[in-house]
Amino acid sequence: MTEPILKIRNIESFYGPIMAIRGVSLDVHPGRIVSILGANGAGKTTLMKTVSGVMDPEKGTITFDGEDIQGSEPHKVVQKGIVHVPEGREVFPLLTVDENLSLGAYTSPDKAQVERDRELVFSYFPILAERRDQEAGTLSGGQQQMLAIGRGLMANPQIMLLDEPSLGLSPILVQEIFAILKRLNTEQNMTMMLVEQNARAALELAHDGYVMEVGRIVMDGTADELMKSEDIQNFYLGVQEEGARENRRWKRKKTWR
């Protein structure tokens, strides 16, 4: 296997006096998808914010493409090739789809490349091309998630950090968005680090995985190894099966598109 493009070593991050990340280390290899699993409060989102420069670690190192980046400003991290698609989508609701996409390319001086990236986004998310002049706040939840991912792609990243892309979406939309992420990985060789509570969907998408509990990595392996783990099946996939039954009941009552 090639050298990791992203190396995280012994990271500690705090919210005031509270340690949220406790000596986390992990690797992300080029062209692979890494899923970070864990319950609410495990530290997954904090890890993403620390990598993307939104939070500074108190200890440890983050090395991207051979360069230490811990403590860098978020826009510098984007310029180096790391894009963070945050939990909750966070599109600009009063701006159009096209304007949101343009904001994703604000670090790029190459207008021709920006237009190529825009066409790439539209090729994966044709609904965004159809609604390019529509205000983002009037899109459905699934379309806003597509826009958030598309905005990230506009920065022409080497690696995407995706925080809970399935949050609040119907099972059908989750399948659709995860299928597009798989295509981006396969067709564009897009490296991804994915935080996700939907453990089954995350492991089916990923090549590698890590499990976090109370700010620590407690298990890691290939996605296949984790899928077969009795602990994962009992504590994560069993919950997902119950969730799937709830989703089927929910789907019969309402279709959110």
C-alpha positions as a Python dict, from the first residue, in 0.01 Angstrom:
ca = {
    (1, 'M'): (0, 0, 0),
    (2, 'T'): (116, 355, -74),
    (3, 'E'): (220, 601, 194),
    (4, 'P'): (-71, 774, 371),
    (5, 'I'): (-165, 1113, 227),
    (6, 'L'): (-299, 1211, 571),
    (7, 'K'): (-130, 1108, 895),
    (8, 'I'): (-279, 1196, 1233),
    (9, 'R'): (-58, 1125, 1532),
    (10, 'N'): (-148, 1150, 1901),
    (11, 'I'): (-390, 1441, 1857),
    (12, 'E'): (-544, 1600, 2166),
    (13, 'S'): (-812, 1867, 2128),
    (14, 'F'): (-1008, 2050, 2397),
    (15, 'Y'): (-1331, 2245, 2442),
    (16, 'G'): (-1219, 2472, 2721),
    (17, 'P'): (-1106, 2241, 3004),
    (18, 'I'): (-1273, 1932, 2849),
    (19, 'M'): (-1056, 1698, 2645),
    (20, 'A'): (-1261, 1588, 2344),
    (21, 'I'): (-986, 1403, 2151),
    (22, 'R'): (-753, 1179, 2350),
    (23, 'G'): (-438, 1081, 2164),
    (24, 'V'): (-600, 987, 1833),
    (25, 'S'): (-382, 844, 1555),
    (26, 'L'): (-497, 726, 1212),
    (27, 'D'): (-395, 708, 846),
    (28, 'V'): (-580, 790, 525),
    (29, 'H'): (-427, 645, 208),
    (30, 'P'): (-467, 801, -139),
    (31, 'G'): (-775, 691, -328),
    (32, 'R'): (-934, 522, -27),
    (33, 'I'): (-1240, 598, 182),
    (34, 'V'): (-1197, 586, 560),
    (35, 'S'): (-1506, 577, 781),
    (36, 'I'): (-1500, 698, 1141),
    (37, 'L'): (-1772, 530, 1346),
    (38, 'G'): (-1894, 610, 1695),
    (39, 'A'): (-2187, 727, 1903),
    (40, 'N'): (-2277, 1090, 1964),
    (41, 'G'): (-2010, 1256, 2176),
    (42, 'A'): (-1737, 1014, 2071),
    (43, 'G'): (-1528, 1297, 1924),
    (44, 'K'): (-1581, 1232, 1553),
    (45, 'T'): (-1682, 1586, 1456),
    (46, 'T'): (-1409, 1733, 1677),
    (47, 'L'): (-1156, 1521, 1487),
    (48, 'M'): (-1283, 1659, 1156),
    (49, 'K'): (-1269, 2017, 1282),
    (50, 'T'): (-914, 1963, 1406),
    (51, 'V'): (-797, 1829, 1069),
    (52, 'S'): (-965, 2113, 875),
    (53, 'G'): (-820, 2387, 1096),
    (54, 'V'): (-1146, 2495, 1262),
    (55, 'M'): (-994, 2379, 1593),
    (56, 'D'): (-628, 2377, 1694),
    (57, 'P'): (-493, 2066, 1867),
    (58, 'E'): (-314, 2107, 2198),
    (59, 'K'): (-82, 1817, 2119),
    (60, 'G'): (5, 1590, 1830),
    (61, 'T'): (71, 1629, 1458),
    (62, 'I'): (-134, 1625, 1139),
    (63, 'T'): (69, 1561, 825),
    (64, 'F'): (-85, 1608, 482),
    (65, 'D'): (111, 1513, 172),
    (66, 'G'): (433, 1524, 375),
    (67, 'E'): (372, 1864, 538),
    (68, 'D'): (269, 1934, 898),
    (69, 'I'): (-57, 2132, 894),
    (70, 'Q'): (-178, 2125, 1256),
    (71, 'G'): (-279, 2474, 1366),
    (72, 'S'): (-311, 2605, 1007),
    (73, 'E'): (-591, 2849, 927),
    (74, 'P'): (-892, 2681, 759),
    (75, 'H'): (-847, 2863, 426),
    (76, 'K'): (-483, 2750, 416),
    (77, 'V'): (-595, 2391, 473),
    (78, 'V'): (-837, 2424, 180),
    (79, 'Q'): (-562, 2564, -41),
    (80, 'K'): (-346, 2262, 43),
    (81, 'G'): (-621, 2030, -82),
    (82, 'I'): (-842, 1935, 217),
    (83, 'V'): (-1211, 2027, 207),
    (84, 'H'): (-1451, 1985, 499),
    (85, 'V'): (-1821, 1926, 422),
    (86, 'P'): (-1972, 1994, 766),
    (87, 'E'): (-2255, 1825, 950),
    (88, 'G'): (-2592, 1987, 882),
    (89, 'R'): (-2503, 2096, 526),
    (90, 'E'): (-2470, 2469, 612),
    (91, 'V'): (-2545, 2603, 265),
    (92, 'F'): (-2601, 2977, 223),
    (93, 'P'): (-2983, 2980, 202),
    (94, 'L'): (-3033, 3322, 38),
    (95, 'L'): (-2773, 3259, -232),
    (96, 'T'): (-2847, 3060, -546),
    (97, 'V'): (-2710, 2715, -614),
    (98, 'D'): (-2462, 2867, -859),
    (99, 'E'): (-2349, 3129, -607),
    (100, 'N'): (-2298, 2863, -340),
    (101, 'L'): (-2083, 2665, -581),
    (102, 'S'): (-1879, 2972, -668),
    (103, 'L'): (-1805, 3029, -299),
    (104, 'G'): (-1657, 2680, -287),
    (105, 'A'): (-1397, 2790, -543),
    (106, 'Y'): (-1297, 3113, -369),
    (107, 'T'): (-936, 2998, -319),
    (108, 'S'): (-887, 2915, -689),
    (109, 'P'): (-736, 3183, -918),
    (110, 'D'): (-786, 2968, -1230),
    (111, 'K'): (-1124, 3061, -1381),
    (112, 'A'): (-1102, 2791, -1645),
    (113, 'Q'): (-1046, 2527, -1376),
    (114, 'V'): (-1339, 2665, -1177),
    (115, 'E'): (-1570, 2618, -1474),
    (116, 'R'): (-1440, 2265, -1530),
    (117, 'D'): (-1507, 2188, -1165),
    (118, 'R'): (-1857, 2333, -1195),
    (119, 'E'): (-1932, 2108, -1492),
    (120, 'L'): (-1795, 1811, -1296),
    (121, 'V'): (-2034, 1892, -1010),
    (122, 'F'): (-2327, 1916, -1251),
    (123, 'S'): (-2234, 1584, -1410),
    (124, 'Y'): (-2264, 1408, -1072),
    (125, 'F'): (-2556, 1615, -945),
    (126, 'P'): (-2770, 1705, -1250),
    (127, 'I'): (-3050, 1836, -1026),
    (128, 'L'): (-2814, 2119, -925),
    (129, 'A'): (-2773, 2218, -1289),
    (130, 'E'): (-3150, 2226, -1327),
    (131, 'R'): (-3181, 2449, -1020),
    (132, 'R'): (-2866, 2656, -1051),
    (133, 'D'): (-3060, 2985, -1028),
    (134, 'Q'): (-3275, 2873, -734),
    (135, 'E'): (-3206, 2994, -379),
    (136, 'A'): (-3037, 2718, -179),
    (137, 'G'): (-3276, 2761, 112),
    (138, 'T'): (-3567, 2646, -104),
    (139, 'L'): (-3405, 2313, -194),
    (140, 'S'): (-3503, 1987, -26),
    (141, 'G'): (-3276, 1842, 240),
    (142, 'G'): (-3128, 1592, -1),
    (143, 'Q'): (-3061, 1857, -263),
    (144, 'Q'): (-2894, 2078, -2),
    (145, 'Q'): (-2667, 1787, 90),
    (146, 'M'): (-2579, 1744, -276),
    (147, 'L'): (-2504, 2116, -294),
    (148, 'A'): (-2280, 2098, 13),
    (149, 'I'): (-2081, 1814, -144),
    (150, 'G'): (-2073, 1995, -478),
    (151, 'R'): (-1947, 2313, -311),
    (152, 'G'): (-1666, 2107, -160),
    (153, 'L'): (-1577, 1965, -500),
    (154, 'M'): (-1545, 2319, -638),
    (155, 'A'): (-1222, 2356, -439),
    (156, 'N'): (-1074, 2071, -648),
    (157, 'P'): (-966, 1885, -331),
    (158, 'Q'): (-729, 1595, -287),
    (159, 'I'): (-930, 1472, 12),
    (160, 'M'): (-1284, 1540, 132),
    (161, 'L'): (-1387, 1530, 498),
    (162, 'L'): (-1758, 1442, 509),
    (163, 'D'): (-1940, 1482, 840),
    (164, 'E'): (-2269, 1289, 865),
    (165, 'P'): (-2381, 1317, 500),
    (166, 'S'): (-2684, 1095, 575),
    (167, 'L'): (-2814, 1315, 858),
    (168, 'G'): (-3187, 1381, 831),
    (169, 'L'): (-3230, 1212, 495),
    (170, 'S'): (-3465, 933, 390),
    (171, 'P'): (-3312, 590, 324),
    (172, 'I'): (-3362, 631, -52),
    (173, 'L'): (-3170, 961, -55),
    (174, 'V'): (-2895, 813, 162),
    (175, 'Q'): (-2849, 535, -94),
    (176, 'E'): (-2843, 788, -378),
    (177, 'I'): (-2584, 1015, -216),
    (178, 'F'): (-2362, 727, -104),
    (179, 'A'): (-2373, 587, -458),
    (180, 'I'): (-2249, 922, -589),
    (181, 'L'): (-1970, 928, -329),
    (182, 'K'): (-1870, 580, -444),
    (183, 'R'): (-1861, 699, -806),
    (184, 'L'): (-1647, 999, -710),
    (185, 'N'): (-1402, 767, -539),
    (186, 'T'): (-1394, 518, -826),
    (187, 'E'): (-1402, 758, -1121),
    (188, 'Q'): (-1211, 1057, -979),
    (189, 'N'): (-989, 866, -733),
    (190, 'M'): (-1126, 1098, -464),
    (191, 'T'): (-987, 1026, -118),
    (192, 'M'): (-1242, 1065, 162),
    (193, 'M'): (-1266, 1061, 540),
    (194, 'L'): (-1625, 999, 640),
    (195, 'V'): (-1788, 1049, 980),
    (196, 'E'): (-2113, 859, 994),
    (197, 'Q'): (-2353, 707, 1249),
    (198, 'N'): (-2513, 488, 983),
    (199, 'A'): (-2253, 218, 1037),
    (200, 'R'): (-2374, -25, 775),
    (201, 'A'): (-2386, 234, 496),
    (202, 'A'): (-2048, 372, 603),
    (203, 'L'): (-1874, 35, 605),
    (204, 'E'): (-2031, -69, 275),
    (205, 'L'): (-1886, 248, 120),
    (206, 'A'): (-1545, 251, 288),
    (207, 'H'): (-1219, 65, 241),
    (208, 'D'): (-1096, 119, 598),
    (209, 'G'): (-1255, 213, 928),
    (210, 'Y'): (-1190, 335, 1280),
    (211, 'V'): (-1421, 325, 1581),
    (212, 'M'): (-1413, 607, 1836),
    (213, 'E'): (-1539, 604, 2194),
    (214, 'V'): (-1504, 897, 2438),
    (215, 'G'): (-1236, 1063, 2226),
    (216, 'R'): (-1021, 756, 2161),
    (217, 'I'): (-973, 507, 1878),
    (218, 'V'): (-1080, 172, 2020),
    (219, 'M'): (-1086, -41, 1704),
    (220, 'D'): (-959, -22, 1346),
    (221, 'G'): (-925, -240, 1039),
    (222, 'T'): (-1048, -281, 687),
    (223, 'A'): (-1419, -220, 634),
    (224, 'D'): (-1469, -593, 573),
    (225, 'E'): (-1294, -681, 898),
    (226, 'L'): (-1505, -436, 1096),
    (227, 'M'): (-1825, -553, 928),
    (228, 'K'): (-1749, -907, 1045),
    (229, 'S'): (-1652, -801, 1398),
    (230, 'E'): (-1891, -934, 1661),
    (231, 'D'): (-1858, -612, 1862),
    (232, 'I'): (-1948, -398, 1559),
    (233, 'Q'): (-2240, -625, 1474),
    (234, 'N'): (-2374, -611, 1830),
    (235, 'F'): (-2320, -244, 1909),
    (236, 'Y'): (-2355, -77, 1568),
    (237, 'L'): (-2505, -298, 1299),
    (238, 'G'): (-2773, -439, 1529),
    (239, 'V'): (-2887, -85, 1603),
    (240, 'Q'): (-2882, -11, 1233),
    (241, 'E'): (-3112, -306, 1159),
    (242, 'E'): (-3364, -168, 1407),
    (243, 'G'): (-3318, 174, 1251),
    (244, 'A'): (-3383, 26, 908),
    (245, 'R'): (-3714, -115, 1030),
    (246, 'E'): (-3807, 227, 1165),
    (247, 'N'): (-3707, 385, 833),
    (248, 'R'): (-3930, 146, 642),
    (249, 'R'): (-4222, 235, 866),
    (250, 'W'): (-4139, 605, 822),
    (251, 'K'): (-4114, 568, 444),
    (252, 'R'): (-4467, 430, 423),
    (253, 'K'): (-4596, 745, 590),
    (254, 'K'): (-4391, 1006, 410),
    (255, 'T'): (-4165, 1044, 109),
    (256, 'W'): (-3913, 1329, 140),
    (257, 'R'): (-3748, 1413, -186),
}
